[in-house]
């Protein structure tokens, strides 16, 4: 396939995604462009994950697994990414060659890409996760790398999460309008550290439903784990923001002593963790469920959603920066001692400065 043909194919796929937004009807867009609905959702997921490059990749041949490096070599490359996160691919290849492990710099990068370690920032995140969960003793090089990254994040105002319960992300997702049931909205909550997700369905989008989600699903979950929820990040939707004296959601957070952080104005991507989860939920559950079954009540759909959420939290491995290939619940369990230690340190008496 030549370059010009490849560009035309990609334009058609992007055109399908844009047409569906314009028409507000996926089926009609697929009919006009000559694609199936399954293809639409596949293109949508790929485009949201990797842009045009991801759409180009699906036209290429699948990789031949037999051509990959030996598993022991791959393990050595991954281990080196944690030991020396600041090293580039060329230096890693040279350092491994000194140990008798032969792999090209291109091979190092390919391994990094498969394990989401291709950038310095991602390797630092992997190192932080290993330190938090396995109690590693850091080398001087690792300490310097982490300190440098911490300073850069503070300079750019990046939101960080230190342990389970430190920061939860909440968002509203419009599921759709089902005949006989009506409009369905989903309140989503995700722990930004361990990626455990909790959802509840409602027939309206309102401050009281946003507060009910925290009261009915979120706080009981954290109480069961024995750790507190300290802060929640939301967008600036009307269900989350308002006058504290008259807004149900704001009042409830104040009552429970939970700090409320809002995304930057006109920057919904700040709460991207929920957006990415919604894509996964749509592609892996809703897109299939609505084709296989006709729902007659909100409770019936909630039951099936709960079953999938259990699978997501307990069985589905996650490649997030703190999960490190484990399931969200396993990540949570491994990190609870770390969260309790942080909580204990925060309760110890320290000098406090007050600014006006």
C-alpha positions in Angstrom: 0.0 0.0 0.0 1.6 3.3 -1.1 1.6 6.5 1.0 -1.1 8.3 -1.0 -3.5 5.3 -0.6 -2.7 5.1 3.1 -3.6 8.8 3.6 -6.9 8.3 1.8 -7.9 5.4 4.0 -7.0 7.3 7.1 -9.0 10.4 5.9 -12.1 8.1 5.3 -11.8 6.8 8.9 -11.4 10.2 10.4 -14.3 11.5 8.2 -16.5 8.8 9.6 -15.7 9.9 13.2 -16.4 13.5 12.4 -19.6 12.8 10.5 -21.0 10.9 13.4 -20.4 13.9 15.6 -22.0 16.3 13.1 -25.1 14.1 12.5 -25.3 12.9 16.1 -26.2 9.5 14.8 -23.5 6.8 14.5 -25.7 4.4 12.4 -26.5 7.1 9.8 -22.8 8.1 9.6 -21.8 4.5 9.1 -24.4 4.1 6.3 -23.2 7.2 4.5 -19.5 6.3 4.7 -20.0 2.6 4.1 -18.6 1.3 7.4 -20.1 -1.1 10.0 -20.8 0.1 13.6 -18.2 -2.3 14.9 -15.6 -0.7 12.6 -16.7 2.8 13.9 -16.1 1.9 17.5 -12.8 0.2 16.7 -11.7 3.4 14.8 -12.9 5.6 17.6 -11.0 3.7 20.3 -7.8 3.7 18.2 -8.0 7.3 17.3 -8.6 8.4 20.9 -5.6 6.3 22.0 -3.1 7.2 19.4 -4.5 9.6 16.8 -3.9 9.1 13.1 -0.8 7.0 13.7 -3.0 4.4 15.5 -5.4 4.3 12.5 -2.4 3.8 10.2 -1.2 0.9 12.3 -4.3 -1.3 11.8 -3.6 -1.5 8.0 -0.2 -3.0 8.6 0.6 -6.6 9.1 0.5 -8.0 12.6 3.9 -8.5 14.2 5.5 -11.9 14.0 5.9 -12.9 17.7 8.7 -15.4 16.8 10.8 -12.4 15.8 10.8 -10.8 19.2 13.8 -10.9 21.5 14.3 -13.6 24.0 12.1 -13.2 27.1 15.2 -13.0 29.3 16.5 -10.2 27.3 13.2 -8.4 27.4 13.1 -8.8 31.2 16.6 -7.4 31.4 15.6 -4.3 29.4 12.5 -3.7 31.6 14.6 -4.2 34.8 17.1 -1.6 33.5 14.3 0.9 32.8 13.5 0.8 36.5 17.1 0.8 37.7 18.2 3.6 35.4 15.1 5.5 34.2 17.2 8.4 32.9 19.2 6.3 30.4 18.2 6.5 26.7 17.8 3.5 24.4 21.4 3.7 23.0 23.0 3.8 26.4 20.8 0.9 27.7 21.9 -1.2 24.8 25.5 -0.4 25.5 25.2 -1.1 29.2 23.5 -4.4 28.6 26.1 -5.4 26.1 28.7 -5.1 28.9 26.7 -7.7 30.8 26.7 -10.1 27.8 23.1 -9.2 26.8 23.0 -8.3 23.1 20.1 -6.1 22.0 20.0 -3.2 19.6 18.9 0.3 20.6 15.9 -0.2 18.3 15.1 -3.4 20.1 15.2 -1.6 23.5 12.7 1.0 22.2 10.4 -1.7 20.9 10.4 -3.4 24.3 9.7 -0.1 26.0 6.8 0.6 23.7 5.2 -2.8 24.5 5.4 -2.0 28.2 4.6 1.7 28.1 8.1 2.7 29.1 9.2 4.6 26.0 9.6 8.0 27.7 11.6 9.2 30.7 8.4 10.3 32.4 6.8 6.9 32.0 9.9 5.1 33.3 9.8 7.4 36.4 6.2 6.6 37.0 7.0 2.9 36.8 9.8 3.4 39.3 7.5 5.3 41.7 5.0 2.5 41.5 7.6 -0.1 42.4 8.9 1.9 45.2 5.5 2.5 46.7 4.3 -1.1 46.4 7.5 -3.2 46.9 9.4 -0.9 49.3 12.6 -0.7 47.1 15.7 0.9 48.4 16.5 3.6 45.8 20.0 4.2 44.3 21.5 7.7 44.1 20.7 7.8 40.3 17.1 6.9 41.0 16.7 9.5 43.7 18.1 12.2 41.5 15.8 11.2 38.7 12.7 11.3 40.9 13.7 14.6 42.5 14.1 16.2 39.1 10.8 14.9 37.9 9.1 16.2 41.1 10.5 19.7 40.7 9.3 19.8 37.0 5.8 18.7 38.0 5.5 21.3 40.7 6.7 24.0 38.2 4.0 23.0 35.7 1.2 22.6 38.3 0.6 18.9 37.5 -1.9 17.1 39.7 -0.2 14.2 41.4 -1.7 11.3 43.4 0.3 9.7 46.2 -1.7 6.8 47.5 -5.2 5.2 47.4 -7.8 7.7 48.7 -5.5 10.7 48.1 -7.4 11.9 45.0 -10.6 10.6 43.4 -11.9 11.6 40.0 -15.7 12.0 39.4 -17.5 12.7 36.2 -20.9 12.4 34.6 -21.4 10.2 31.5 -24.4 10.3 29.3 -25.2 6.6 28.5 -28.2 7.3 26.2 -31.9 7.4 25.8 -33.5 3.9 26.0 -37.0 3.3 24.9 -39.2 2.6 27.9 -36.5 3.7 30.4 -35.7 7.2 29.3 -32.4 9.2 29.6 -29.7 7.5 31.5 -26.7 9.2 33.1 -23.8 7.5 34.8 -21.9 8.9 37.8 -18.4 7.7 37.6 -15.7 7.7 40.3 -12.1 6.5 39.9 -9.3 6.4 42.4 -6.5 8.1 40.5 -3.8 6.0 42.2 -5.0 2.4 41.9 -7.6 3.0 39.2 -10.5 1.2 41.0 -13.7 2.4 39.4 -17.2 2.7 40.9 -20.3 3.7 38.9 -24.0 4.2 39.5 -26.8 5.0 37.0 -29.5 7.7 37.3 -32.3 9.1 35.2 -31.1 12.7 35.6 -28.0 14.8 36.0 -28.2 16.8 39.2 -26.1 17.8 42.3 -28.1 15.5 44.4 -27.3 12.5 42.2 -23.6 13.4 42.3 -23.7 13.6 46.1 -25.7 10.3 46.3 -22.9 8.5 44.3 -20.4 9.5 47.0 -22.7 8.6 49.8 -24.0 5.3 48.4 -21.0 3.8 46.6 -17.7 5.7 47.2 -17.4 6.3 51.0 -18.7 2.9 52.0 -16.0 1.4 49.7 -13.2 3.4 51.4 -14.6 2.6 54.8 -14.5 -1.1 54.0 -10.8 -0.7 53.0 -10.0 1.2 56.1 -8.6 4.3 54.4 -10.1 7.8 54.1 -11.0 9.7 50.9 -9.2 13.1 51.1 -9.9 14.9 47.8 -12.2 14.7 44.7 -11.4 16.2 41.3 -14.4 17.1 39.0 -15.1 19.3 36.0 -17.0 22.5 36.4 -20.5 21.1 35.5 -23.5 22.4 37.4 -23.9 19.1 39.2 -20.5 19.6 40.9 -20.1 23.4 41.3 -22.3 26.0 42.9 -22.9 28.2 45.9 -21.7 26.2 48.9 -24.6 27.2 51.0 -27.2 25.9 48.6 -25.5 23.3 46.5 -26.2 19.7 47.6 -22.9 18.3 46.3 -20.7 21.1 47.7 -22.5 20.8 51.1 -22.1 17.1 51.2 -18.3 17.3 50.6 -18.0 19.9 53.3 -19.9 17.7 55.7 -17.6 14.7 55.0 -14.5 16.9 55.1 -13.5 16.1 51.5 -11.5 18.7 49.6 -13.0 19.6 46.2 -10.7 20.4 43.3 -12.0 21.5 40.0 -10.5 21.2 36.5 -9.0 24.3 34.8 -11.4 26.4 32.9 -11.9 25.1 29.3 -9.5 22.2 30.1 -11.7 19.1 30.5 -8.7 16.9 29.6 -7.5 17.6 33.2 -10.0 15.0 34.2 -8.9 12.7 31.4 -8.8 9.6 33.7 -12.6 9.5 33.7 -12.8 10.2 30.0 -10.5 7.3 29.2 -12.4 5.0 31.4 -15.7 6.0 29.7 -14.2 4.9 26.4 -13.2 1.6 27.8 -16.7 1.1 29.4 -18.4 2.1 26.1 -16.3 -0.2 23.9 -16.1 -3.2 26.2 -19.6 -3.1 27.8 -22.3 -0.8 26.5 -21.5 -1.3 22.8 -22.0 -5.1 23.3 -24.8 -5.0 26.0 -27.2 -2.9 23.9 -26.9 -5.3 21.0 -27.5 -8.4 22.9 -30.2 -7.4 25.3 -33.3 -5.1 25.5 -33.4 -3.4 28.9 -36.7 -2.5 30.5 -35.5 -0.7 33.7 -32.6 1.2 35.1 -32.1 -1.5 37.8 -31.7 -4.2 35.2 -28.9 -2.3 33.4 -27.3 -1.3 36.7 -27.0 -5.0 37.6 -25.2 -5.8 34.4 -22.9 -2.8 34.8 -22.0 -3.9 38.3 -21.0 -7.3 37.0 -18.7 -5.7 34.4 -17.3 -3.3 37.0 -16.4 -6.2 39.2 -14.5 -7.8 36.3 -12.8 -4.4 35.6 -11.6 -4.0 39.2 -10.8 -7.6 40.1 -9.8 -9.5 36.9 -8.8 -7.0 34.2 -5.1 -6.0 34.4 -4.3 -2.3 34.1 -1.2 -0.7 32.5 -1.5 2.5 34.5 1.5 4.1 36.1 0.8 2.7 39.6 -0.8 -0.6 38.6 2.2 -1.9 36.8 0.3 -4.7 35.1 -1.8 -5.6 38.1 -5.6 -5.4 38.6 -6.9 -2.2 40.2 -8.0 -4.1 43.3 -4.7 -5.9 43.7 -2.9 -2.5 43.3 -5.2 -1.1 46.0 -4.5 -4.0 48.4 -0.7 -3.7 47.8 -0.8 0.0 48.5 -3.0 0.2 51.6 0.0 -0.1 54.0 1.6 2.8 52.1 -1.6 4.9 52.4 -1.8 4.2 56.1 1.8 5.2 56.6 1.3 8.4 54.8 -1.8 9.1 56.9 0.2 8.5 60.1 2.9 10.8 59.0 0.4 13.6 58.3 -1.1 13.3 61.8 2.3 13.7 63.5 2.9 17.2 65.0 4.8 19.5 62.7 5.6 23.2 62.5 2.8 25.0 60.7 3.0 28.4 59.0 -0.1 30.4 58.3 -0.4 32.8 55.4 -3.2 35.3 54.8 
